[in-house]
């Protein structure tokens, strides 16, 4: 994994190649978002499960949670968790 300036408009401090990801996937995850590249082109991002869940909850604030649940195959417990106090 390299710490280099990403060409992305997002501020992603770490970049990993698909080859590195294939060789040692667990090493590529960190607390920060990691940009994944293939032949110098951005192909995706790795993020912690916590970051992903927070992102889903934020997305559910602007898009119908029932539609998200259906589109993404989320569980009923996820849908119920949106109503819990103290959740982002």
C-alpha angles and dihedrals in degrees: 000000000000132000102220138137110272121227087221123107085235119086099245111158098189131058130186129186123232088245092057090046091053093047098049115001098174091055090057096062120086140157089269128065112269124206115224118211136189118197090344095308123113111246103167150319136262118213139168119268089246092056091048093050092048089050091052091051092050090048089051088060091064101030129049106272091214090056091047090049090054097042096047099034093242122169130252088245089060090053091049091049090063090071095051115111118246094030118126 
